[in-house]
């Protein structure tokens, strides 16, 4: 199975690009599944229900969130009821949302998506190591393909979880920093890893926000609203190929898609 993981979608520029790109990528890349981290999808923090529906309509199979998951109270009903969006599994039990997602491919093959929140320089949460151990113990024995989104600030948090899970899950993919890293690899035990898949949104920015808002505040401390930027939207992510029988990853490839790249793919797919 081929799975695309889309990194932190930021605001309308990111959502718009995902809506246009995912249908094309599903065809061109012969994708079996698409996961997206959407915790910044609405105005740069949180996600409104209508944006959730737009991502689903575009062909996103599973949505993960992060530390901004509850920024939009309107989403709480979706988090409680929907079967394709999850909270970080190391959030408290009473926090709205599912601890993991159990999905099925077109041929019936089960696969699971889990989200974890790091603890270094992040909000106080439960232990991610114990949380993922609990989730893995709960999964049906026939589940082999497991993708874990580690939403963390510190690279060490992501690497530690990757080593904790090597050979136990198919992929450990980092999010949150909005900067794509070049350390993609497959551990000998068959677990794919990348420290951060990157940001899907406007790159003429400070990790998605307007430069002329963030820079002056950083220098003079006068608060301003950090509005989402608009220019140079790109889709960042990673495509992982997984053996559905064993759950072992055989390849991982970084993806950075510009508007020009998307146009070329659309032209090629139309031929």
C-alpha positions, -999 to 999 in steps of 0.1 A, spaced: 0 0 0 11 35 -8 3 62 18 7 100 15 11 119 48 5 156 43 23 179 68 7 207 89 -20 224 67 -19 261 74 -49 283 66 -68 288 34 -37 286 11 -29 252 25 -65 239 24 -70 252 -11 -39 235 -24 -48 202 -7 -83 203 -22 -68 207 -57 -37 184 -53 -50 153 -35 -73 141 -63 -44 145 -87 -19 128 -64 -41 99 -57 -41 91 -94 -6 100 -103 11 84 -73 -14 55 -72 -22 62 -35 -41 38 -14 -45 62 16 -40 99 24 -34 113 59 -32 150 67 -23 169 98 -48 197 99 -44 214 133 -36 247 117 -61 245 89 -84 273 99 -68 308 102 -36 291 113 -49 275 145 -74 247 149 -100 236 123 -136 245 117 -160 216 108 -165 230 73 -128 227 66 -129 191 79 -156 184 54 -136 200 26 -106 179 33 -127 148 34 -143 157 1 -109 162 -15 -100 126 -7 -82 127 27 -89 95 45 -76 103 80 -69 136 98 -46 141 127 -43 171 149 -19 185 176 -16 210 203 -41 234 186 -68 207 184 -93 225 206 -87 261 193 -121 259 175 -148 247 199 -171 240 169 -149 210 160 -156 192 193 -187 175 180 -168 162 150 -140 149 172 -166 130 193 -186 115 164 -163 111 133 -144 79 127 -116 95 106 -101 122 129 -82 116 161 -67 135 190 -32 128 203 -34 94 221 -15 108 251 -42 134 259 -64 128 289 -91 102 285 -119 128 290 -105 150 262 -128 148 232 -116 126 203 -105 91 194 -71 78 205 -66 61 171 -82 55 138 -90 20 124 -94 23 86 -97 -2 58 -84 -1 22 -106 -8 -7 -97 -45 -5 -106 -47 32 -70 -45 45 -71 -28 79 -47 0 88 -43 23 117 -34 60 123 -22 72 157 -12 107 168 11 115 197 21 149 212 57 155 223 64 169 258 95 191 253 85 228 250 49 217 245 18 217 267 17 192 296 4 159 284 6 122 294 36 100 285 36 94 247 56 61 252 30 46 275 1 59 254 14 43 222 21 10 241 -15 10 253 -29 17 218 -8 -11 202 -19 -35 229 -55 -27 220 -53 -33 183 -67 -64 167 -40 -89 158 -48 -87 120 -37 -50 120 -2 -48 105 0 -14 89 3 14 115 12 50 108 22 73 138 22 111 136 45 125 162 36 161 167 66 175 186 89 204 190 121 186 198 138 164 173 150 142 202 113 134 211 107 122 176 138 101 173 132 86 207 97 76 198 109 62 164 134 40 182 108 29 207 85 19 179 110 5 153 97 -29 141 64 -23 159 48 2 135 51 9 97 60 46 99 68 73 124 63 107 108 70 140 125 50 172 124 47 206 141 79 225 132 66 233 97 101 227 83 107 196 62 138 176 72 161 156 50 165 126 73 140 101 58 151 65 64 139 30 68 151 13 100 163 -23 96 132 -36 113 110 -20 86 98 12 102 99 44 80 109 76 97 113 113 90 117 139 117 93 164 101 73 161 69 70 199 66 43 225 62 15 227 36 7 263 32 23 297 22 61 295 21 66 333 17 61 336 54 74 328 89 62 292 91 29 302 76 24 337 91 29 371 74 65 383 78 55 419 83 35 409 114 59 384 130 92 403 125 83 436 141 67 419 171 98 398 176 120 430 176 99 455 195 76 432 216 44 451 205 18 425 200 1 420 166 -23 395 151 -2 369 133 -22 366 101 -18 337 77 3 346 47 -8 339 11 21 336 -13 40 306 -26 17 278 -13 33 244 -13 22 209 -3 48 191 19 46 155 30 60 120 26 49 90 6 55 57 23 52 23 7 41 -5 31 38 -43 27 2 -49 38 10 -85 48 38 -77 71 33 -40 79 70 -33 70 78 -1 51 99 -6 19 104 31 10 98 66 21 100 97 -2 98 133 7 73 154 -13 74 192 -19 47 202 -44 45 238 -57 17 253 -78 38 248 -109 44 212 -100 7 206 -96 0 221 -129 25 198 -146 10 168 -128 -25 178 -139 -14 182 -175 3 148 -174 -27 131 -159 -50 146 -185 -31 130 -214 
